[in-house]
Amino acid sequence: MDKIVVIGSSGAGKSIFAKELASVLNINVSHLDRLFWQCGWKEISHSARKQILEDLLRKQQRWIIDGNYLRFADIHVKAADTIIFLDTPALLCFRRLIERHLKYRKHSRYDIPDGCTDRLTLLHLFKVLIFRFQGKQIIEQTLLKYPPKHIIRLRSTQEITEFLAQQKQIDEEKRLELQNVSTT
């Protein structure tokens, strides 16, 4: 896993997961919300977003990208070797959005642009609740266009925790193996 895209519903835990996985794999993580918006939630143009994404992929050999933005799938999803789909339950995502908003409503977060604060609207909450009927199908149809990718679907907090623990174990085993090789 060197080129990873993390996708899923709002509130699925994409940003936190991507940050933790980046720490384990020692890879830079890029949050598309942070790259695609400016201070005050001013939208960056489609062509500028495309250029930002293309530059990011060209400059880095290993990366993790957090965020759907599937209209740019021909760029980041196509270039990825691994897609991690956080397919967490809608009610959990809904609860996380509310908790996140209460925590960050007057503060910035690491995964959104400087000068922006968390936004929560009824439309956003509604989209999370209907994600399994609409957004999930869009993701699945998009993924069919880009085989063969290593697609990992994590459906619960427990599966996410177990996956990260497994990656930590694999990373530790690699480090020990390298130490043994260098000392012999």
N, C-alpha and C positions, 0 to 999 in steps of 0.2 A: 504494500500500500504506500504509494508515493504521491498520487494525485487523487484527492478525495473530495467528493461533494456530499454535504450533509443537507438533506431535505426533509420536509415534513410540515405539518400544520403550525400555525402560530401557537406558541405555548407548549410545543412538543419538547422543548429543551435543546434545540439545535445549537444555540450559541454556547451554552454551558458545556454540552457534550463536545463540540468542536474544540473548545478551549482545553478541556481535559485531555482529549485525544492528541491534540497538538503537543501538549506537555509530555505525554508518554512517548510519542514518536519523534519528538524534537523537530517538528515541522511548523512553519509559520501558518497561522490561520488568518483568513480574510473574511470579514463579515460583510456581505453584500449591502445590507442596510447602511452600514457605515460608509461604504464606498459610493453608493448610488444616490445619496441625499446630501444636502448642504445644511448649514446652520438654519434653524427655524423650519426644518422639513421642506426646504425648497428642492424641488425635483431637478435632477440632472437630466439633460436630454438623452434620448434613446441612443443617438450616435456617440455621445460622450461616454455613456455607460458601456457601450460595446467596446470602445477604445480602451477604457479602464480595464475591462476584463481581459481583453487581448494582451495588453501590456503586462498585466499581472502574470498571465500564463507564460508569456515569452521570457520574463525576467526570472522566474523561479522554476527550478527543476522538480521540487517537491512542494506540495501545498495542500491546504485544506480550505475549502470554500463553504461557508455557511450561508444558506439562503436558497430559496426556490428560484425566483426570477426565471421561470422556464421559457420565456420568450427569447432568452439567450442560451438555451440548451445546446444549440449548435456550436457554441463556444466552450462552455465549461463542462457540461455533461458529456459532450463528445470527447473532450480531452482527458476526462477522468479515467483512472483505472479501477476505482472503487466508488460505488454510490452507497451511502448509508441513509436509509429511509427510516426516520423515527416515526413509526406508525402508532403513536400512543393514543389512548382513548380520548374521545372528544371532551368528556366531562373533566378529565384531568387537565387537558389543555386549557379549558375554560377557567378552571380554578386557578391555574398557574398565571394566566393573563391578569386576573383580578389581583392576585397576590403581588405580582410584579408591578402592576400599576400603583398599588398602595405603597409599595416600597420605593419606587423610583419616580413617582409623578412630578416631583419638583426637582429631580436630580437627573444628571446624565448617566448613561450606562456605557460600558466599554464597547458594546456592539452596535451603538448608534452614533451618528455624527456629534462632534462637539457642538454645544449650543442647542441641542435638541433634548427634549424630555419625553418620557414615555407618553404615548397617546393611547387612549382606549375609547372606542366609540361603540355604539350599539351595532353598527354594521360589522365592525371587526369581531365582536362577540358572536354575532349571527353566523359569520363565515366560518368560525371555528366549530360551531355546532353542526353546520352542514358539510364540513370538510369531507367526511367519509362518503358523502353522496356526490360530491362534485370535485373537490380538490384532489382527493385520493385517486380518482379515475384519471384525471389529467396527468398526475405524476406517473401512474402505471402506463398510460399510453405513451408518454414521453420516453420512459425507460425502454419500451419495446423498440424504439427507433434506433437505439444505440447499443446493440449487442456486439460482441460479448463483453459485458462488464461484470465485475464482481459486485453483485447487489446484495447488500446485507439489510434485512428488514428486522428492526427491533421494535417489539410491540408493547413493551412494558418497562417500567422503571427497573424492575429486577433484571430483565434481559440487557438493558443498557449498562447497569452496574456490572453484570457478569462479563459483558463484552469488554469493557474497559479494564477489568481485572485480568482477563485473559491476555489483552494486549500488553499490560504491564509485565505479566509473567513471560511472555514471548520476548519482550524487550530485555528483561533481566537475563534470560537464558542466552540471548545473543551477546550481551555484554560479558557474561562469564566465559562464554566460548572464545570471544576475542581476547580476553585476559589470558586464558589458558594457552592460546596460540602464541601470544606475544611473549610469554614466559618460557616457552619451550624452544 
